[in-house]
C-alpha cells in the first residue's frame, strides 16, 4: 500500500523493475569490459604480427645477409635475424643523418686543365633566390639582381659551388634558370647535409675534398 504525499509524484515501478535495471546495467558494464579486452588483445596480436613481419622482411638473409654473416658469431637463426634487422634500420638512419659521401667535391683539376685557386660556396635560398608563395600563384622565386654579372666576374678566380638544403628535384631547375652559361661548377643538395636536431646542416669540412682545398673554401653570405 502506497501513501501519496501532496506535491510529490507517485512512485513509478517497484522492486522488480529496479532489480531489472540493475541487471541490465551490470550486463552492459560486462559487455563494455569484454569489448575493451578484445580490442586490447586484437591490438596486441596486430602489434606482434607487425613486429614479426618487420623482422622477417628486413632481416631476410639473401645476399645482404650473406655479406653480414661474418660479422655475427654462430648464433641461433632468430638472433641473427634480429641483428640483421637492427643493422638494416641503423644503416638506414645513418643514411639519412650523414651525407651521401664523405667526399662531396672531386680533387682539384691538374694541368693542362685550369683549376681556380679558390672555392666559393653559395647558398641558393634567400641568397641567390628569394621564394614567395601566394594562394593565387603558388610558389614563385625572385632572382637577386646582378647574379649574372657576379658569376661572370667570379668564375675565373673561384670554383663556384652551390650548397643548399633544398632537394635536388627542386633546386636543380632553379640553378639552371639562374646560371644558363654554366658558371656553377658543382651543385650540392639536401643529401649532402648533416641532419641534426631536425635541421639539415651544411658542414664546411665536407667540402674539403683534399688537403689542397684547406683554407681555400669561402662562404658568401649576401645580406
C-alpha positions as CSV (number, residue, x, y, z in Angstrom):
1,X,0.0,0.0,0.0
2,X,1.4,3.4,-1.1
3,X,0.9,6.6,0.7
4,X,0.7,9.6,-1.6
5,X,2.1,12.9,-0.3
6,X,0.6,16.0,-1.8
7,X,3.0,17.8,-4.1
8,X,5.1,14.7,-4.9
9,X,4.7,12.4,-7.9
10,X,3.7,8.8,-7.2
11,X,6.4,6.2,-7.3
12,X,6.9,4.5,-10.6
13,X,7.5,0.8,-10.8
14,X,8.5,-1.5,-7.9
15,X,11.4,-3.6,-6.6
16,X,11.3,-5.9,-9.6
17,X,11.8,-3.1,-12.1
18,X,14.7,-1.7,-10.1
19,X,16.3,-5.1,-10.0
20,X,15.9,-5.4,-13.7
21,X,17.6,-2.1,-14.3
22,X,20.5,-3.1,-12.1
23,X,20.8,-6.3,-14.0
24,X,20.9,-4.5,-17.3
25,X,23.5,-2.1,-16.1
26,X,25.6,-4.9,-14.9
27,X,25.4,-6.7,-18.2
28,X,26.2,-3.5,-20.1
29,X,29.3,-3.0,-17.9
30,X,30.4,-6.6,-18.5
31,X,29.9,-6.2,-22.3
32,X,31.9,-3.0,-22.3
33,X,34.8,-4.6,-20.3
34,X,34.7,-7.6,-22.6
35,X,34.9,-5.4,-25.7
36,X,37.8,-3.5,-24.2
37,X,39.7,-6.7,-23.5
38,X,39.0,-8.0,-27.1
39,X,40.2,-4.7,-28.6
40,X,43.4,-4.8,-26.5
41,X,44.0,-8.4,-27.4
42,X,43.5,-7.7,-31.1
43,X,45.8,-4.7,-30.9
44,X,48.4,-6.8,-29.2
45,X,48.1,-9.5,-31.8
46,X,48.4,-7.0,-34.6
47,X,51.5,-5.4,-32.9
48,X,53.2,-8.8,-32.5
49,X,52.3,-9.7,-36.1
50,X,53.7,-6.4,-37.4
51,X,56.9,-6.9,-35.4
52,X,57.4,-10.4,-36.7
53,X,56.7,-9.2,-40.3
54,X,59.3,-6.4,-39.9
55,X,61.9,-8.8,-38.6
56,X,61.1,-11.4,-41.3
57,X,61.2,-8.8,-44.2
58,X,64.1,-6.6,-43.2
59,X,66.2,-9.3,-41.5
60,X,65.9,-11.6,-44.5
61,X,69.2,-13.2,-45.4
62,X,69.7,-13.2,-49.1
63,X,72.8,-11.5,-50.5
64,X,72.6,-8.8,-47.8
65,X,72.7,-11.4,-45.0
66,X,75.5,-13.4,-46.6
67,X,77.7,-10.3,-46.6
68,X,76.9,-9.6,-43.0
69,X,77.2,-13.2,-41.8
70,X,80.9,-13.0,-41.0
71,X,80.1,-10.0,-38.7
72,X,77.9,-12.2,-36.4
73,X,79.2,-15.2,-34.4
74,X,77.5,-18.5,-34.7
75,X,74.1,-17.9,-33.1
76,X,70.5,-19.2,-33.4
77,X,68.8,-18.1,-36.6
78,X,66.3,-16.0,-34.7
79,X,69.1,-13.9,-33.1
80,X,70.8,-13.5,-36.4
81,X,67.5,-12.4,-38.0
82,X,67.1,-9.8,-35.2
83,X,70.6,-8.5,-35.6
84,X,70.2,-8.1,-39.4
85,X,67.0,-6.2,-38.8
86,X,68.7,-3.9,-36.3
87,X,71.6,-3.3,-38.6
88,X,69.3,-2.5,-41.5
89,X,67.5,0.2,-39.6
90,X,70.7,1.5,-38.1
91,X,72.3,1.9,-41.6
92,X,69.1,3.5,-42.9
93,X,69.1,6.0,-40.1
94,X,72.8,6.7,-40.8
95,X,72.0,7.2,-44.4
96,X,69.5,10.0,-43.5
97,X,71.7,11.7,-40.9
98,X,75.1,11.6,-42.7
99,X,75.9,12.9,-46.2
100,X,75.8,10.5,-49.1
101,X,79.6,10.6,-49.4
102,X,82.4,11.8,-47.1
103,X,83.9,13.5,-50.1
104,X,81.4,15.8,-51.8
105,X,83.8,17.6,-54.2
106,X,86.3,16.0,-56.6
107,X,90.0,16.5,-56.3
108,X,91.3,19.8,-57.9
109,X,92.0,19.6,-61.6
110,X,95.6,19.2,-62.7
111,X,97.4,20.6,-65.7
112,X,96.7,21.1,-68.5
113,X,93.2,21.9,-67.1
114,X,92.6,25.1,-65.3
115,X,91.7,24.9,-61.6
116,X,90.6,28.2,-60.0
117,X,92.7,28.9,-56.9
118,X,89.7,29.3,-54.5
119,X,86.4,27.6,-53.9
120,X,83.3,29.8,-53.3
121,X,80.3,28.1,-51.7
122,X,76.9,29.8,-52.1
123,X,73.5,29.2,-50.6
124,X,70.6,29.2,-53.1
125,X,67.6,30.1,-50.9
126,X,67.4,33.7,-49.7
127,X,70.8,34.4,-51.2
128,X,70.6,33.9,-54.9
129,X,66.8,33.4,-55.0
130,X,64.0,34.5,-52.7
131,X,61.0,32.2,-52.5
132,X,57.5,33.6,-52.2
133,X,54.1,31.8,-52.0
134,X,50.6,33.1,-52.6
135,X,47.3,31.4,-52.9
136,X,46.8,32.7,-56.5
137,X,50.2,31.9,-58.0
138,X,51.7,29.3,-55.7
139,X,55.5,29.3,-55.3
140,X,57.5,31.9,-57.1
141,X,61.2,32.7,-56.9
142,X,62.7,36.2,-57.2
143,X,66.2,36.3,-58.7
144,X,68.6,38.6,-57.0
145,X,69.7,41.4,-59.3
146,X,73.2,41.2,-60.7
147,X,73.7,37.5,-60.4
148,X,74.7,37.1,-64.0
149,X,77.4,39.7,-63.6
150,X,78.5,38.3,-60.3
151,X,79.0,34.8,-61.8
152,X,80.8,36.2,-64.8
153,X,83.3,38.1,-62.6
154,X,83.9,35.4,-60.1
155,X,84.2,32.4,-62.4
156,X,87.9,33.0,-63.4
157,X,89.0,33.2,-59.8
158,X,86.6,30.9,-57.9
159,X,85.4,27.4,-58.2
160,X,81.7,28.2,-57.7
161,X,79.7,25.7,-55.7
162,X,76.0,26.0,-54.8
163,X,75.3,24.2,-51.5
164,X,71.7,24.2,-50.5
165,X,69.4,22.3,-48.1
166,X,66.7,22.1,-50.8
167,X,66.1,18.8,-52.6
168,X,67.8,18.2,-55.9
169,X,64.4,17.9,-57.6
170,X,63.5,21.4,-56.5
171,X,66.9,23.2,-56.7
172,X,68.3,21.7,-60.0
173,X,65.9,23.5,-62.4
174,X,66.2,26.7,-60.3
175,X,70.0,26.7,-60.7
176,X,69.7,26.1,-64.4
177,X,67.4,29.1,-64.7
178,X,69.9,31.5,-62.9
179,X,73.1,30.0,-64.5
180,X,72.4,29.3,-68.1
181,X,76.0,29.8,-69.1
182,X,77.2,27.1,-66.6
183,X,79.5,29.2,-64.3
184,X,78.5,27.0,-61.3
185,X,80.9,24.0,-61.3
186,X,79.3,21.8,-58.6
187,X,75.9,21.6,-57.0
188,X,75.3,20.1,-53.6
189,X,71.8,19.4,-52.3
190,X,70.0,18.1,-49.2
191,X,71.5,14.7,-49.4
192,X,74.9,16.3,-48.8
193,X,74.0,17.8,-45.5
194,X,74.1,16.5,-41.9
195,X,70.7,16.0,-40.3
196,X,71.0,17.4,-36.7
197,X,68.1,18.1,-34.3
198,X,65.5,18.3,-37.0
199,X,67.6,20.6,-39.3
200,X,69.7,20.0,-42.4
201,X,73.1,21.5,-41.5
202,X,75.8,22.2,-44.1
203,X,79.2,21.4,-42.7
204,X,82.1,23.2,-44.2
205,X,84.6,20.3,-43.7
206,X,82.7,18.0,-46.1
207,X,83.6,20.4,-48.9
208,X,87.3,19.9,-48.4
209,X,87.8,17.0,-50.8
210,X,91.6,17.1,-50.4
211,X,94.3,18.8,-48.4
212,X,94.8,21.2,-51.3
213,X,91.4,22.8,-50.6
214,X,92.3,23.6,-47.0
215,X,91.8,27.3,-46.2
216,X,90.6,27.8,-49.8
217,X,86.9,27.3,-49.2
218,X,84.9,30.6,-48.7
219,X,81.3,31.1,-47.9
220,X,79.5,34.1,-49.3
221,X,76.6,35.5,-47.3
222,X,74.8,38.3,-49.0
223,X,72.5,40.4,-46.8
